[in-house]
Structures are given as structure tokens and as C-alpha cells.
């Protein structure tokens, strides 16, 4: 029984690490983007460029919401379906 639990925990760890790594890259990109926007606000900036930056920022917020959904709903459902004992604290510490 322990092997089954370990297997599922490893699968979830891998999925979470991949998602977090992707979001970390996006956060770094957003920080560079924000810096660029602040620099360009002082100078003349084209409206379409500013709109594009804002859309990218909205996309990142959507990614964060998807990660929260994954951690709070999809992972517990997966564990219940596979009859694995878990706690939400365990999931969040992965």
C-alpha cells in the first residue's frame, strides 16, 4: 500500500514542479516586463505596445488561478480517486 501512495505522491510532485517552474519563468518575465513598462511610461510609448503588455499580465494572472485550481481541486480529486491518504498541508509543501 505504501508503494501506491509513494507513486502517486511522486506523480503529483512532478506535475507541481513542472507547473511551478513554468510559472516562475513567467513571473521573471513579468518582472522584466513591468520594469520595461515603467521605463517606457516616462518616454513616449505606443498604445498597442502597452495593450500587449497588459494582455500578457492578464495571462499570467490566469496561470496563477489555474495553479491554485490544480492544487486545491484537481490534486485532491486525483488522490481520492486513487484512494490515497493525504492532507492539504502535505500537498502545499510539495
N, C-alpha and C positions, 0 to 999 in steps of 0.2 A: 504494500500500500504506500509505503514511503517513497518508492521509486516513481510511482504515478504522480504523487504530489510534487516531487522534485522536478520531474519532467515538465509539468505544467508551469511551475514557477520559472524554470529556465526559459520556456517559450515566452512567457509574459515579460520577463526581464529583457529578452532580446528585442521584443516588439517595442517596449517602452524606451529602451536605449536608442533604437533607430529613430523613433519619433522625437525624442528629446534632442538628439544630435541634429536632426533636421531643423527643429525649432531654434536651437542655439545658433545655427548658421543664419537663420532668418533674422534673429534678434540682432546679431552683429551687423548684418546688412542694414537693418532698420536704424541702428545707431549711426552708422555711416551716412545713411540717407537723411536722418534728422539733422546731423551736423551740416550736411550739404545744403539742406533747405534753409537752415538758419543763416548760413553764409550767403546764399543767393537771395534771401529776403532783403538783405541790405543792399544788394545790387539789383539791377533790372532782371526780372525773371519772367519767362513766358508762361502764360496761363496754362497751356496744355501740359507743360512740364510739371507744374505744381499739381495739376489734377492727377497726373500719372503717379506722382509720389504719394498722394493721398489714397489712391486706389490700392497701392502696394501696402500701405499701412493698414487699410481695412482688411486686406487679405491675411495679414499677419494676425490680426485680432481674431479672425475666423479660425485660423490654425490653432490658436491657443484654446478657443472654445471647443474645437474638435478634440484636442488633447484632454481637456477636462472631461468631456463626454466619454472618451476612451477609458480614462482612469476610473471614473465614478460609476459608469454604467456597463460598458462592454466587458471590462475585465471581470467584475463580479458575476455577470451573467455567464461568462465563459467558465468561470470556476464552479458555479452552481451546476451548470450543465454537465460538467465532468466530475461532479461530486468531490470537490477538493475543499478541505477546510482552509479558511483564510480569515484574515481581518483586514479592514480597510487600512489600518495603520501599516500593516505589512506591505500592502500594495504601494502606498505612498512613499515608503522608504526604499523601494527598489530603485 
